[in-house]
Amino acid sequence: MSARMGELEIEKHAQYILSVEKRKDEFESLVMEHLRMNGAYWGLTALDLLGKLGGVDQEAIISWVLKCQHECGGFAGNIGHDPHILYTLSAVQILALFDRLDVVDIEKVTDYIAGLQQDDGSFSGDIWGEIDTRFSYCAICCLSLLHRLDKINVGKAVEYIVSCKNFDGGFGCTPGAESHAGQVFCCVGALAIVGAMNHINKDLLGWWLCERQVQSGGLNGRPEKLPDVCYSWWVLSSLTMMDRVHWIDKDKLASFILDCQDKDNGGISDRPDDAVDVFHTFFGVAGMLPLSLSLMGLSLLEYPGLKAIDPAYALPVPVVNRIFFSK
């Protein structure tokens, strides 16, 4: 295990993430301008997990995040774009990383989120009305981090999530939609945060998630699909919350993630030999952490610089502990 962990290119991944911000005029950056808030969350959280967050300009990032907030209370993916619950959660998570939730008007943000809840308990992503269990997770996670879950009808939110459960134990984006590992994480995470895990058939869903592992060791999001590093996080975190992470072949999955690294320039791709990006770099690093906690019974404490990640909040454990357990 120690040899395997030694193959995680920590320094190169950190340098890759830091270099992305300096290439704003490149095509890759321009086409993702509208979701820069998400990208900032992925990159900054990966840096924190790797113990490298000190290399960023904290005040400049906080200033930019606040400039993305609209009068309604919600945050946009970048300055000049529309607010959405996806970007609002990322903004709150970024501020939480820096222990600067004090700079936002919490009532304004939480009123915006509460206003997106529908009569059936679901949440729309923005004023245009798209419904998705991803948005249910974003709302519940964000309100919990801000200690304002009382602003929504939690019971109805749970009822809606449960209505999206399928015969295979998984969850879809809406009632009757196909089970998908990303949606499973959102639904399991939301139910875990509000203490409603009793609605999950852990053995049935755990088996469905285990069947996502393919011959290469990687995980896919649905049956008959190719493996993708991002599912390492969504599947592993869900299994961790259900105490079923030991049901998969962790050695093969770790090898798959490590094979997706660019060992020369840093970064992690979706599959071996593909182009790297910040999205997969974050989820690859995050996916390695539950593995390091469980493989051979070893603790992250044996690998200096790597922090544990909370499976429900998708934030480093020290950040979550600070929010909920510090005075």
C-alpha positions in Angstrom: 0.0 0.0 0.0 2.8 2.5 0.8 4.3 1.8 -2.6 1.0 2.5 -4.3 0.4 5.7 -2.4 3.9 6.8 -3.3 2.8 6.6 -7.0 0.2 9.4 -6.5 1.9 12.4 -8.1 1.0 14.8 -5.4 3.4 17.6 -6.3 2.7 17.4 -10.0 -1.0 17.4 -9.5 -0.8 20.5 -7.3 1.3 22.3 -9.9 -1.1 21.3 -12.6 -4.1 22.7 -10.8 -2.2 26.0 -10.0 -1.2 26.3 -13.6 -4.8 26.1 -14.9 -5.6 29.5 -13.4 -2.8 31.1 -15.4 -4.1 29.9 -18.7 -7.4 31.9 -18.9 -7.0 32.7 -22.6 -6.7 29.1 -23.8 -9.6 27.4 -25.5 -10.2 24.9 -22.6 -10.6 27.8 -20.2 -12.8 29.9 -22.4 -15.4 27.2 -23.1 -15.7 26.5 -19.4 -16.0 30.2 -18.4 -19.7 29.8 -17.4 -18.9 27.1 -14.8 -15.7 28.5 -13.4 -17.2 28.5 -9.8 -17.4 24.7 -10.1 -13.9 24.5 -11.5 -12.6 26.6 -8.6 -14.2 24.3 -6.1 -12.8 21.2 -7.8 -9.3 22.6 -7.9 -9.2 24.3 -4.5 -10.6 21.2 -2.7 -8.1 19.0 -4.5 -5.3 21.3 -3.4 -6.5 21.2 0.2 -6.7 17.4 0.2 -3.2 17.3 -1.1 -2.1 19.8 1.6 -1.2 22.5 -1.0 -4.0 25.1 -0.5 -1.4 27.6 0.8 -0.2 28.2 -2.7 -3.3 30.2 -3.8 -4.2 33.9 -3.3 -7.0 33.4 -0.8 -8.2 37.1 -0.7 -8.3 37.4 -4.5 -10.4 34.2 -4.7 -12.9 35.3 -2.0 -13.2 38.7 -3.7 -14.0 37.0 -7.0 -16.5 34.6 -5.4 -18.4 37.6 -3.9 -18.5 39.3 -7.2 -20.4 36.3 -8.6 -23.3 36.7 -6.2 -26.5 38.2 -7.4 -29.0 40.4 -5.6 -31.3 37.4 -5.2 -28.7 35.8 -3.0 -27.6 33.1 -5.4 -24.2 32.7 -7.0 -23.3 32.4 -10.7 -20.7 30.3 -12.3 -18.7 33.4 -13.1 -19.0 37.2 -13.1 -21.8 38.3 -15.5 -23.5 34.9 -15.6 -26.9 33.8 -14.1 -27.2 32.4 -10.6 -27.8 28.7 -10.1 -28.0 26.3 -7.1 -25.0 24.3 -8.5 -22.7 27.3 -8.4 -24.2 28.5 -5.1 -23.1 25.3 -3.4 -19.6 25.6 -4.9 -19.3 29.2 -3.7 -20.3 28.2 -0.2 -17.9 25.2 -0.2 -15.0 27.5 -1.4 -15.7 30.0 1.4 -15.9 27.1 3.8 -12.4 25.9 2.7 -11.0 29.2 3.7 -13.1 29.5 6.9 -14.7 32.6 5.5 -18.4 31.9 5.6 -18.7 35.1 7.6 -18.3 37.3 4.5 -21.7 36.3 3.1 -25.2 37.3 4.1 -26.3 33.8 5.2 -30.0 34.7 5.4 -29.9 36.1 1.8 -28.2 33.0 0.4 -30.5 30.6 2.3 -33.6 32.5 1.3 -32.6 32.1 -2.3 -32.2 28.3 -1.9 -35.4 27.9 0.1 -37.3 29.7 -2.6 -36.3 27.0 -5.2 -38.2 24.3 -3.3 -41.3 23.1 -5.1 -44.6 21.9 -3.6 -43.6 18.3 -4.1 -40.4 18.8 -2.1 -38.1 18.9 -5.2 -35.8 21.7 -6.0 -35.4 23.6 -9.3 -31.9 24.7 -10.2 -32.8 28.3 -10.9 -35.7 30.5 -12.0 -36.2 28.5 -15.2 -37.5 25.5 -13.3 -35.4 22.4 -14.2 -35.9 19.7 -11.6 -33.1 17.2 -10.7 -32.1 15.3 -7.6 -28.7 17.0 -8.0 -30.4 20.2 -7.0 -32.0 18.5 -3.9 -28.5 17.5 -2.8 -27.1 21.0 -3.5 -29.9 22.6 -1.4 -29.6 20.3 1.5 -25.8 20.3 1.6 -25.6 24.1 1.3 -28.3 24.8 3.9 -26.7 22.3 6.3 -23.2 23.9 5.9 -24.9 27.2 6.8 -27.0 25.8 9.6 -30.3 26.7 8.0 -32.0 23.4 7.2 -35.0 24.8 9.0 -35.8 27.1 6.1 -37.0 24.2 3.9 -39.5 21.4 4.3 -37.0 18.6 4.9 -39.7 15.9 5.2 -41.0 16.7 1.7 -37.5 17.0 0.3 -36.9 13.4 1.6 -40.2 12.2 0.2 -39.2 13.5 -3.3 -35.8 11.9 -3.2 -37.3 8.6 -2.1 -39.8 8.8 -5.0 -36.8 8.8 -7.4 -35.6 5.4 -6.1 -35.8 2.5 -8.5 -36.3 -1.3 -8.3 -32.5 -1.8 -8.5 -32.0 0.3 -5.3 -30.5 3.2 -7.3 -31.8 6.7 -7.9 -32.5 8.8 -10.9 -32.7 12.5 -11.6 -36.5 12.5 -11.4 -39.1 9.8 -10.6 -38.9 6.9 -13.1 -35.5 8.1 -14.5 -32.7 5.6 -14.9 -30.4 4.9 -12.0 -27.1 6.6 -12.3 -24.1 6.6 -9.9 -23.9 10.4 -9.9 -27.5 10.7 -8.9 -27.0 7.9 -6.3 -24.3 10.0 -4.6 -26.6 13.1 -4.6 -29.5 11.1 -3.1 -27.5 9.1 -0.6 -25.6 12.2 0.4 -28.7 14.3 0.9 -30.4 11.5 2.9 -27.2 11.0 5.0 -27.1 14.7 5.9 -30.7 14.8 7.1 -30.4 11.5 8.9 -32.8 9.6 6.6 -30.6 6.7 5.5 -33.4 4.3 6.6 -35.0 4.9 3.2 -32.1 3.1 1.5 -31.9 -0.6 0.9 -28.1 -0.7 1.6 -27.5 -4.2 0.4 -29.5 -3.8 -2.8 -28.0 -0.5 -3.7 -24.5 -1.6 -2.5 -24.7 -4.5 -4.9 -25.8 -2.3 -7.8 -22.8 0.1 -7.1 -20.4 -2.8 -6.9 -21.5 -4.0 -10.3 -20.2 -0.7 -11.7 -16.7 -2.0 -11.4 -15.4 -3.3 -14.8 -12.5 -5.5 -15.7 -9.9 -2.7 -15.8 -10.8 -1.9 -12.1 -12.5 1.4 -12.9 -16.1 2.2 -12.2 -18.8 3.3 -14.6 -22.0 5.2 -13.9 -24.5 2.9 -15.5 -24.5 -0.6 -16.9 -22.6 -1.2 -20.2 -20.8 2.2 -20.0 -17.1 2.8 -20.0 -15.3 3.4 -16.7 -14.5 7.0 -15.7 -12.4 8.3 -12.9 -15.1 10.6 -11.6 -17.2 7.6 -10.6 -14.4 6.5 -8.3 -15.7 9.3 -6.0 -19.4 9.0 -6.6 -19.5 5.3 -6.1 -16.9 5.1 -3.3 -18.5 7.9 -1.3 -21.9 6.3 -1.6 -20.5 2.9 -0.5 -18.7 4.6 2.4 -21.9 6.2 3.6 -23.6 2.8 3.5 -20.6 1.0 5.1 -20.2 -1.2 2.0 -17.0 0.2 0.5 -15.3 -3.2 1.3 -17.5 -4.8 -1.3 -15.4 -3.7 -4.3 -11.8 -4.6 -5.4 -10.0 -1.6 -4.0 -6.6 -2.6 -5.3 -7.8 -2.7 -8.9 -9.6 0.6 -8.6 -6.5 2.3 -7.1 -4.5 1.0 -10.0 -7.0 2.3 -12.5 -7.0 5.8 -11.0 -3.2 5.9 -10.9 -3.0 4.8 -14.5 -5.1 7.9 -15.4 -2.4 10.2 -14.1 -0.2 12.4 -16.4 3.0 11.5 -14.6 5.0 14.1 -16.6 2.9 17.2 -16.2 0.4 16.3 -13.5 -3.4 16.0 -13.6 -5.8 13.1 -13.9 -7.9 12.1 -16.9 -11.2 10.2 -17.2 -9.4 7.1 -18.6 -5.8 6.2 -19.2 -4.0 8.2 -21.9 -6.8 10.8 -22.3 -6.3 14.5 -21.7 -6.3 15.6 -18.1 -8.6 18.2 -16.6 -9.4 19.7 -13.1 -12.7 17.9 -12.8 -11.2 14.4 -13.1 -8.1 15.5 -11.1 -10.3 16.4 -8.1 -12.4 13.3 -8.3 -9.4 11.1 -8.9 -7.7 12.5 -5.8 -10.9 12.3 -3.8 -11.5 8.7 -4.9 -8.0 7.7 -3.7 -8.7 8.9 -0.2 -11.5 6.4 0.8 -9.2 3.7 -0.7 -6.3 4.8 1.4 -8.5 4.7 4.5 -9.7 1.2 3.9 -7.0 -0.7 2.0 -5.2 -3.0 4.4 -6.7 -1.2 7.4 -4.2 1.7 7.0 -4.9 5.3 8.1 -4.3 8.5 6.2 -2.2 9.6 9.1 0.6 7.4 7.7 0.7 9.6 4.6 1.6 13.2 5.6 -0.1 15.9 3.5 -3.1 13.9 2.6 -6.4 14.8 4.3 -9.5 12.7 4.7 -12.6 13.8 2.8 -16.2 13.8 4.2 -18.3 11.4 1.9 -21.5 13.5 2.2 -20.2 17.1 2.1 -17.3 16.4 -0.4 -15.1 18.7 1.7 -12.0 17.9 3.7 -12.9 16.4 7.1 -11.1 19.2 9.1 -13.3 21.8 7.3 -16.5 19.9 8.1 -15.4 19.4 11.7 -14.7 23.1 12.0 -18.2 24.0 10.8 -20.1 21.6 13.0 -17.9 21.0 16.0 -16.0 24.2 16.7 -17.4 26.9 19.0 
